[in-house]
């Protein structure tokens, strides 16, 4: 029963963005369409385990969601008049209108102008990552509309009250209201795709290393980011940035089983039991990384995936090809202003040229942190500085840096790890 329920949940999550895209493409109402799809998903989750999965599950969901949507639109006469006025002002190619005289409550896939496809998933991602939205709003709307997560689930993942997240999502929906449901034109597509990939990257990073709270890893967010990136790659199989991002996620997530100890404590990369790494994910990630590099000029995600592959290929920490990693970081930092890349390069410099050389790089970065992220930036700087000072044989300075980093981070597992490092240098282990 548990396995069947999981299969149904996976099926619903896979179809949700296609169903939402089909409704928005036809009716042009993002907000009520999204609510109607959520109701259809809830209905399916309750009915399908009991009655069985229908022969055409996507058609079933579209039919139910269409009925819920038309009921919602008809329930308020004034609202219906406003929607008709908006529709009259919308360009004819913005969405496919229903045939004259057709009852939209009985709409199925054939009645939606064209059969829904995963193209709608990509169009939804472009809509959710609209440049009018802040990154936080883009992430929330993507998880809700494309990922199929409930508002409560998204709020828990970001450690904010559900009411706060509901307001964030509502504001995001209002911001994109009236936007035509179609992919951006050729002039804007490259920039918009970059925004989509950045949102997926941020979702994965928050899942892999939570910035706050009691857990180091938020499996639901990391897995959702991988699932959505796979969906984008199915649509854009020859886009090197997409392939590189998926490779990076898989190669990074493969280390998860060895990242924490029995009590959830953090285990750093060089101390992990590499026998516990997911070798299947590593093999897929390495193959994708090689494919990404062959698909065109190496971009940020391709380079990061290549770095991750070198880490994962090493059977032991001491076998890591640090000179090659440093060479890749040299290329990466010339391409991107990302401070995390610069900090990663500082570590690579230390591993190749010694801890004092790495410390010089860290000190050079200290005054160049990103505006608006000072605490998070200095926490990471102090954590790396403590590690390099410890390797350089300066325990007092290392202890000070570790404690400063522990005080600045909002992640409880990371703070506990950093304080333990400091205590060990003081001759105690608490």
Order of alpha helices (4+ residues) and beta strands (2+ residues): alpha-alpha-alpha-alpha-alpha-alpha-alpha-alpha-alpha-beta-alpha-alpha-alpha-alpha-alpha-alpha-alpha-alpha-alpha-beta-alpha
